Amino acid sequence: MSLFYVDLVDDGDSFHIQGGWQWDNKKGERVRIANYNAPERGQPGYQEAKRRLESLILRKSVELRAKAIDTYGRLVADVYIDGENVVDLLMTPTR
């Protein structure tokens, strides 16, 4: 896939892209980061995880490499920013 602009972060592992995506005859705007799981709303660490993802990708262009569509209609994808896998960046401790 190509570059997509992130206009909203839902939580620590999902976000919306401007203009939407199309894959496997489906369309949508929501994306779930593949192979990464962050705390859900109401769980400890939720706000920190959301802020961390926002700091990495909000209002920036990301590359998506689609893998599947989940039960919520989100595109599950490997996400890259400036050639780096976002999962790797999220797993790196903050300073």
Contacts in CASP RR format, 6 or more apart in sequence:
PFRMAT RR
TARGET T0000
AUTHOR 0000-0000-0000
METHOD contacts of the structure
MODEL  1
MSLFYVDLVDDGDSFHIQGGWQWDNKKGERVRIANYNAPERGQPGYQEAK
RRLESLILRKSVELRAKAIDTYGRLVADVYIDGENVVDLLMTPTR
1 21 0 8 1.000
1 23 0 8 1.000
1 63 0 8 1.000
1 64 0 8 1.000
1 65 0 8 1.000
1 66 0 8 1.000
1 77 0 8 1.000
2 63 0 8 1.000
3 61 0 8 1.000
3 62 0 8 1.000
3 63 0 8 1.000
4 17 0 8 1.000
4 18 0 8 1.000
4 19 0 8 1.000
4 20 0 8 1.000
4 21 0 8 1.000
4 31 0 8 1.000
4 61 0 8 1.000
4 62 0 8 1.000
4 63 0 8 1.000
4 64 0 8 1.000
5 17 0 8 1.000
5 18 0 8 1.000
5 19 0 8 1.000
5 59 0 8 1.000
5 60 0 8 1.000
5 61 0 8 1.000
6 15 0 8 1.000
6 16 0 8 1.000
6 17 0 8 1.000
6 18 0 8 1.000
6 57 0 8 1.000
6 58 0 8 1.000
6 59 0 8 1.000
6 60 0 8 1.000
6 61 0 8 1.000
6 62 0 8 1.000
7 16 0 8 1.000
7 17 0 8 1.000
7 18 0 8 1.000
7 58 0 8 1.000
7 59 0 8 1.000
8 15 0 8 1.000
8 16 0 8 1.000
8 58 0 8 1.000
9 15 0 8 1.000
9 16 0 8 1.000
9 50 0 8 1.000
9 53 0 8 1.000
9 54 0 8 1.000
9 57 0 8 1.000
9 58 0 8 1.000
10 16 0 8 1.000
10 30 0 8 1.000
10 50 0 8 1.000
11 38 0 8 1.000
11 39 0 8 1.000
11 40 0 8 1.000
11 41 0 8 1.000
11 46 0 8 1.000
11 49 0 8 1.000
11 50 0 8 1.000
11 53 0 8 1.000
12 38 0 8 1.000
12 39 0 8 1.000
12 46 0 8 1.000
12 49 0 8 1.000
12 50 0 8 1.000
12 52 0 8 1.000
12 53 0 8 1.000
13 32 0 8 1.000
13 33 0 8 1.000
13 36 0 8 1.000
13 37 0 8 1.000
13 38 0 8 1.000
13 49 0 8 1.000
13 53 0 8 1.000
14 30 0 8 1.000
14 31 0 8 1.000
14 32 0 8 1.000
14 33 0 8 1.000
14 74 0 8 1.000
15 30 0 8 1.000
15 31 0 8 1.000
15 53 0 8 1.000
15 57 0 8 1.000
15 58 0 8 1.000
16 29 0 8 1.000
16 30 0 8 1.000
16 31 0 8 1.000
17 29 0 8 1.000
17 31 0 8 1.000
17 62 0 8 1.000
17 64 0 8 1.000
18 29 0 8 1.000
19 29 0 8 1.000
20 27 0 8 1.000
20 28 0 8 1.000
20 29 0 8 1.000
21 27 0 8 1.000
21 28 0 8 1.000
21 29 0 8 1.000
21 31 0 8 1.000
21 64 0 8 1.000
21 66 0 8 1.000
21 75 0 8 1.000
22 28 0 8 1.000
23 66 0 8 1.000
23 69 0 8 1.000
23 75 0 8 1.000
24 66 0 8 1.000
24 69 0 8 1.000
26 69 0 8 1.000
26 73 0 8 1.000
28 73 0 8 1.000
28 75 0 8 1.000
30 72 0 8 1.000
30 73 0 8 1.000
30 74 0 8 1.000
30 75 0 8 1.000
31 64 0 8 1.000
31 74 0 8 1.000
31 75 0 8 1.000
31 76 0 8 1.000
31 77 0 8 1.000
31 79 0 8 1.000
32 70 0 8 1.000
32 72 0 8 1.000
32 74 0 8 1.000
32 75 0 8 1.000
32 76 0 8 1.000
32 77 0 8 1.000
33 76 0 8 1.000
33 77 0 8 1.000
33 78 0 8 1.000
33 79 0 8 1.000
33 86 0 8 1.000
33 87 0 8 1.000
33 90 0 8 1.000
34 67 0 8 1.000
34 68 0 8 1.000
34 76 0 8 1.000
34 77 0 8 1.000
34 78 0 8 1.000
34 79 0 8 1.000
34 87 0 8 1.000
35 78 0 8 1.000
35 87 0 8 1.000
36 86 0 8 1.000
36 87 0 8 1.000
36 90 0 8 1.000
38 46 0 8 1.000
38 49 0 8 1.000
38 50 0 8 1.000
38 53 0 8 1.000
38 90 0 8 1.000
39 45 0 8 1.000
39 46 0 8 1.000
39 49 0 8 1.000
40 46 0 8 1.000
52 90 0 8 1.000
52 94 0 8 1.000
53 86 0 8 1.000
53 90 0 8 1.000
56 81 0 8 1.000
56 86 0 8 1.000
56 89 0 8 1.000
56 90 0 8 1.000
57 79 0 8 1.000
57 81 0 8 1.000
57 86 0 8 1.000
60 81 0 8 1.000
61 81 0 8 1.000
62 79 0 8 1.000
62 80 0 8 1.000
62 81 0 8 1.000
62 86 0 8 1.000
63 79 0 8 1.000
63 80 0 8 1.000
63 81 0 8 1.000
63 83 0 8 1.000
64 75 0 8 1.000
64 77 0 8 1.000
64 78 0 8 1.000
64 79 0 8 1.000
64 80 0 8 1.000
65 77 0 8 1.000
65 78 0 8 1.000
65 79 0 8 1.000
65 80 0 8 1.000
66 75 0 8 1.000
66 76 0 8 1.000
66 77 0 8 1.000
67 76 0 8 1.000
67 77 0 8 1.000
67 78 0 8 1.000
68 75 0 8 1.000
68 76 0 8 1.000
69 75 0 8 1.000
69 76 0 8 1.000
70 76 0 8 1.000
78 85 0 8 1.000
78 87 0 8 1.000
79 85 0 8 1.000
79 86 0 8 1.000
79 87 0 8 1.000
80 86 0 8 1.000
81 89 0 8 1.000
END
